[in-house]
């Protein structure tokens, strides 16, 4: 029998809903596939949240991964002891930003070392990170820097729809200017790589950026004809089933209906809006192109509902399930697949 993979679950911003959804997700072990989850965070924060929210689960604290016994009951926590005991929940702070960053850094270290087979992240606050001096747009960019990769992308997965992004955390004007054939081709390849582990000849739809995909050059500044179409043609020459550029206003419906396995979106909201409309409570964020497996919830810290007992763990449970799936499909935990090299 194969050993259950160890999934490192970062607690996220300790002032947000991360601790609550981690507790609720792991308390319902029947909703998860066989795995050995370990929370990377602060045990006192989890215990305090469990007590205040009346979540009947025990938390075992460990100083290092080697001593974690992976019991089938309760929650195992790699206790970093970095969260300030005076932490004010429900709002961003430098203290919560420092703690969230520390949890992620330790998770990456353990994943690169092979001590855990995947990372699943609870939400962080960009504002809190910035207050702590970490000037990153989000998780994805931090992970890329920590793992030393430049060729990566954000893939969002909701029921019946997967979307991967050419650009993410930047203003719309900057995003359009960043749409270059080399980047579009790279994202098409990344989409092919990750989906080819489970789907034979993945069908990849590539969005245009302008209305009607530019309408033959009538709209925009030639992004479709000069950058997106050449990337699609090059991908096809490489044996990748990529079609585009396609009109963004219809392509997501076509993918939802089953015509495509993934949609390549050109900018943040073009891809995020349809995914969150279809699967806000069960959406999963997957970073592709890393040497490790990383999945995440597809929502934020929700400071406004912290402590009210209404935070939904469904997205985190889905992210844990995907983390297990990808860790089992990856080649020796590299997060890579046997596909054409770039």
Secondary structure, 3 states (H helix, E strand, C coil): CCCCCEEEEECCCCCCCHHHHHHHHHHCHHHCCCCEEEEEECHHHHHHHHHHCCCCCCEEEECCHHHCCCCCCCEEEEECCCCCCCCCCCCCCHHHHHHHHHHHHHHHHHHHHCCCCEEEECCCCHHHHHHCCCCCCCHHHHHHHHHCCCCCEEEEEECCEEEEECCCCCCHHHHHHCCCHHHHHHHHHHHHHHHCCCCCCCCEEEECCCHHHHHHHCCCCCHHHHHHHHHHHHHHHCCCCEEEEECHHHHHHHHHCCCCCEEEECCHHHHHHHHHHHHCCCCEEEEECCCCCEEEECCCCCHHHCCCCCCCCHHHHHHHHHHHHHHHHCCCCCCCCCCCCC
